[in-house]
Amino acid sequence: MNSEDEEKMDEMLPLVKAELKDYTGYTDKDITDSLWNNYFELEPTLKELKSELLIITIKCPDQLTNMV
């Protein structure tokens, strides 16, 4: 990876992480690999990662008490 690629990676990594805030099961390496494989394109990277990750479901307190 050359310095231009590194700059692009540094720019894109926080953007992807922000978009994946409701997902779990990924590492920075997963993101950087996907960015590299998708030529630093945001949408294809997100599509690839989201298809492989779990979404976090946040339940409100009423739902939690009904589960017990």
N, C-alpha and C positions, 0 to 999 in steps of 0.2 A: 504494500500500500504506500503510495507516495504522499507527499505533504498535502497536496490538494485533496486527495481522498480522505486523509485524516481530518482535515478541516471540515469537509462535508459530513463525515461521520460525527464529529463533535457538534455540528449544527443539527443534525437529524435525530440523534439519540434522544435528547430531551423531548422533542416533538412526539416521537413514537411513544415514549414512556408516558407522556401526558394523555395520549389517546388510549392507552392501555390501563389507565388507572382503575378501571372496574374489573380488570382481569387478574388472574393469578397463575402461577406456574411457569413463569418465564424468567430468564436471567438477562443481564446486559449482553452476554455472549450470544444468546438466542437472537436478540434484537440486531446486534451488529452483523451477525451472519446473514440474517434476512435482508437487512439493508444492502449489504454487499451483493447478495444474490439477485436483488431487485434493482440494482444500479442506483441506489439511494433514492428511489421513488417511494413517496410516502404511502399512497393508496395500495399498491401491490404488496408492500411490506405489511401494512395493517391487515389486509385481507388474509395473507398467509399466516400471520401470527394468530389472529383471532380465530381462524379455523382450527388451530391446534391448542387453544387455551380454554380455561374454564372461566366463566363469568362469576363474579362474586355476587351473591344475592344477599342483600341487607334486609332483614326482617324488622318490622316495627315491633315495639314491646308487646302489643296485643297479640300478634302472631306467635311470638315466642311463648307466651303463657298458655296459649291454646295447644302448643305442641307437647306440653308436659303431661 
